[in-house]
């Protein structure tokens, strides 16, 4: 563990990525408290106002404060990333571990379901499900994303499990009479923790991007605000054409930085966990 931490602190990509994600996470937590305006949909002043001391990121066409909307939208994005990405990771791990270790008919059935979901376009499935829901909140959107994003994780974990279950220590645990669940939890999963952590980061970023995509085409939350809804409204009301760049650029830049930082973190972790890629 000390060796992992030593190389983690030395890795520039991991430090940069983690610092950016931490900065936006802190902004999402404290932002609504430091903002002058509490309701992101409140009309706080005249429209078309550029960034100033009164409106830190300017106002929309309708006089809504862009900074207030941004920090509330960040909260939504991080919630979807944690919950939706976490749910997809959890389902993928359970399916992958069970399919890889049990094998036989059980494996074939689980992989058949996984392969069916893999060939169905995820965005199309999300659009169909979301369009039939009369009410869509952040929680419902997270569940939809989590239930559709797990198949690739399941296949990857299954492949790793098939390799690990043939190891001597797993065979020894099997001979001692330990249950399959305990073997998976105490023998196989600990040897995949680095991989599991990296999978969660990928699912985290994927969930955020999927939510932005749904919000942008009008299938996001029916109430509240999110980064995707900010972008949708900016495009819908011709923010760039009207010169209101502060309405469209900040949310797009924030999403780009968060997803880019997650990619940096994932690359850095790969270098930390893989001795061949470590920076000496």
C-alpha positions in Angstrom: 0.0 0.0 0.0 2.8 2.4 0.8 4.4 1.7 -2.6 1.1 2.5 -4.3 0.7 5.8 -2.4 4.3 6.7 -3.1 3.9 6.4 -6.9 0.5 8.0 -6.7 1.8 11.2 -5.2 4.6 11.2 -7.8 2.3 10.8 -10.8 1.6 14.2 -12.4 -1.4 13.1 -14.4 -3.1 11.7 -11.3 -2.3 14.8 -9.3 -3.7 17.1 -12.0 -6.8 15.1 -12.6 -7.6 14.6 -8.9 -7.0 18.3 -8.2 -9.4 19.4 -10.9 -12.1 16.9 -9.8 -11.7 17.9 -6.2 -11.9 21.6 -7.0 -15.2 21.1 -8.9 -16.6 18.8 -6.2 -15.8 21.4 -3.5 -17.4 24.1 -5.7 -20.5 21.9 -6.1 -20.8 21.5 -2.3 -20.1 25.1 -1.2 -21.1 26.9 -4.3 -24.9 27.2 -3.5 -24.0 28.7 -0.1 -21.6 31.4 -1.4 -23.8 32.4 -4.3 -25.8 35.6 -3.8 -28.9 33.9 -5.1 -30.3 30.6 -3.8 -32.8 29.6 -6.5 -31.1 28.8 -9.8 -34.3 29.6 -11.7 -35.0 32.9 -9.9 -35.1 36.1 -12.0 -32.5 38.2 -10.2 -32.1 41.2 -12.6 -32.0 42.3 -16.2 -31.1 39.9 -18.9 -28.0 39.9 -21.1 -25.8 41.1 -18.3 -22.1 40.2 -18.7 -20.0 38.9 -15.8 -19.6 41.5 -13.0 -19.4 41.9 -9.2 -23.2 41.6 -9.1 -23.5 38.7 -11.4 -20.3 36.6 -11.3 -20.9 34.8 -14.5 -23.5 37.1 -16.0 -27.2 36.5 -16.5 -29.3 34.6 -19.0 -31.7 36.2 -21.5 -34.4 36.0 -18.8 -32.2 37.5 -16.0 -31.3 34.3 -14.2 -27.8 34.1 -12.6 -25.5 31.8 -14.5 -23.2 31.1 -11.6 -26.0 30.0 -9.4 -27.3 27.7 -12.1 -23.7 26.3 -12.7 -23.0 25.4 -9.1 -26.5 23.7 -8.7 -25.9 21.9 -12.0 -22.5 20.7 -10.8 -24.3 19.1 -7.8 -26.6 17.3 -10.2 -23.7 16.1 -12.3 -21.7 14.7 -9.4 -24.7 13.0 -8.0 -25.4 11.3 -11.3 -21.7 10.4 -11.6 -21.5 8.9 -8.1 -24.9 7.2 -8.1 -25.4 6.2 -11.8 -21.7 5.3 -12.2 -21.7 3.4 -8.9 -24.8 1.5 -9.8 -23.4 0.5 -13.2 -20.1 -0.6 -11.6 -21.9 -2.6 -8.9 -24.2 -4.4 -11.4 -21.2 -5.1 -13.8 -19.1 -6.5 -10.9 -21.9 -8.8 -9.7 -22.7 -10.1 -13.1 -19.0 -10.4 -14.1 -17.9 -12.2 -11.0 -20.8 -14.6 -11.0 -20.5 -15.4 -14.7 -16.7 -15.8 -14.6 -16.6 -18.0 -11.5 -19.7 -20.1 -11.9 -19.3 -20.8 -15.7 -21.6 -23.3 -17.4 -25.3 -22.5 -18.1 -25.3 -19.7 -15.5 -22.5 -18.0 -17.4 -24.2 -18.4 -20.7 -27.5 -16.9 -19.6 -25.8 -13.9 -18.0 -23.6 -13.3 -21.0 -26.5 -13.6 -23.3 -28.3 -10.8 -21.4 -25.1 -8.8 -21.4 -24.5 -9.2 -25.1 -28.1 -8.2 -25.9 -27.7 -5.0 -24.0 -24.3 -4.4 -25.6 -25.7 -4.4 -29.2 -28.6 -2.1 -28.3 -27.5 1.5 -28.8 -27.3 2.9 -25.2 -28.4 6.4 -26.1 -31.5 5.1 -28.0 -32.5 2.9 -25.1 -32.1 5.9 -22.7 -34.2 8.1 -25.0 -37.0 5.5 -25.2 -37.1 4.9 -21.4 -36.8 8.5 -20.5 -39.4 9.7 -23.0 -42.1 7.4 -21.4 -41.6 8.7 -17.9 -44.1 11.5 -16.8 -41.7 12.7 -14.2 -37.9 12.7 -14.4 -35.7 13.7 -11.5 -32.0 13.5 -11.0 -32.4 10.2 -9.1 -34.5 8.6 -11.8 -32.1 9.7 -14.5 -29.2 8.2 -12.4 -31.0 4.9 -12.2 -31.8 4.8 -15.9 -28.1 5.4 -16.7 -26.9 2.9 -14.1 -29.2 0.2 -15.5 -28.0 0.6 -19.0 -24.2 1.2 -18.6 -23.0 -2.0 -16.9 -22.6 -4.5 -19.8 -19.0 -3.7 -20.8 -17.9 -3.7 -17.2 -19.5 -7.2 -16.7 -17.6 -8.6 -19.7 -14.3 -7.1 -18.6 -14.7 -8.4 -15.0 -15.7 -11.8 -16.3 -12.6 -12.1 -18.4 -10.4 -11.2 -15.4 -12.3 -13.6 -13.1 -11.8 -16.5 -15.6 -8.1 -15.9 -15.4 -7.9 -15.5 -11.6 -10.1 -18.5 -10.7 -7.5 -20.9 -12.1 -4.8 -19.6 -9.7 -3.4 -21.9 -7.0 -4.7 -19.8 -4.1 -8.2 -20.0 -5.4 -8.0 -23.7 -5.9 -6.7 -24.0 -2.3 -9.6 -22.0 -1.0 -12.0 -24.2 -2.9 -10.4 -27.3 -1.4 -10.9 -26.0 2.1 -14.6 -25.8 1.5 -15.1 -22.1 1.4 -18.3 -20.9 -0.3 -18.2 -19.5 -3.8 -19.3 -16.1 -2.5 -16.4 -16.0 0.0 -13.9 -17.0 -2.6 -15.1 -14.2 -4.9 -15.1 -11.6 -2.1 -11.9 -12.6 -0.3 -9.7 -14.3 -2.9 -10.6 -12.9 -6.4 -11.9 -9.4 -5.8 -9.0 -8.1 -3.7 -6.6 -8.9 -6.5 -8.8 -6.8 -8.8 -9.3 -3.7 -6.6 -7.1 -1.5 -8.8 -9.1 -2.5 -11.9 -12.4 -2.0 -10.1 -11.4 1.5 -9.0 -10.4 2.4 -12.6 -13.7 1.0 -13.9 -15.6 3.2 -11.5 -13.8 6.3 -12.7 -14.8 5.4 -16.3 -18.4 4.8 -15.3 -18.4 8.0 -13.3 -17.4 10.1 -16.4 -19.7 8.1 -18.7 -22.7 8.7 -16.5 -22.0 12.4 -16.4 -21.7 12.5 -20.2 -24.9 10.4 -20.7 -26.8 12.8 -18.4 -25.6 15.8 -20.3 -26.7 14.1 -23.6 -30.2 13.4 -22.2 -30.6 16.9 -20.8 -29.4 18.5 -24.0 -32.1 16.8 -26.1 -34.8 17.6 -23.6 -35.1 14.3 -21.8 -33.4 15.4 -18.5 -35.0 16.4 -15.2 -38.5 17.9 -15.5 -37.7 20.2 -12.6 -34.5 21.9 -11.4 -31.3 22.6 -13.3 -28.3 20.7 -14.6 -25.3 21.4 -16.8 -27.0 19.7 -19.8 -30.2 21.9 -19.3 -28.0 25.0 -19.2 -26.4 24.0 -22.5 -29.8 23.2 -24.0 -31.3 26.6 -23.0 -28.2 28.4 -24.2 -28.6 26.8 -27.7 -32.4 27.1 -27.7 -32.2 30.8 -27.1 -29.2 31.5 -29.4 -26.8 32.6 -26.7 -23.7 32.4 -28.9 -25.4 34.2 -31.8 -26.6 37.0 -29.4 -23.1 37.3 -27.9 -24.1 35.9 -24.5 -21.0 33.7 -24.4 -21.0 33.5 -20.6 -24.2 31.5 -20.8 -22.9 28.7 -23.1 -19.1 28.5 -22.6 -18.8 28.0 -18.8 -21.1 24.9 -18.6 -19.4 23.3 -21.6 -16.0 24.1 -20.3 -16.8 22.7 -16.9 -18.0 19.4 -18.3 -14.9 19.2 -20.6 -12.6 19.8 -17.7 -14.3 17.2 -15.4 -14.3 14.5 -18.0 -10.8 15.3 -19.1 -9.6 15.3 -15.4 -11.2 11.8 -15.0 -9.4 10.6 -18.1 -6.1 12.0 -16.6 -6.9 10.2 -13.3 -7.6 6.9 -15.1 -4.3 7.1 -17.1 -2.4 8.1 -14.0 -3.8 5.2 -12.0 -2.9 2.8 -14.8 0.7 4.0 -14.6 0.6 3.7 -10.8 -0.8 0.2 -10.6 1.2 -1.2 -13.6 4.9 -1.5 -12.6 5.9 -1.3 -16.3 4.4 2.1 -16.7 5.5 3.7 -13.5 7.6 6.9 -13.6 10.8 6.3 -11.6 
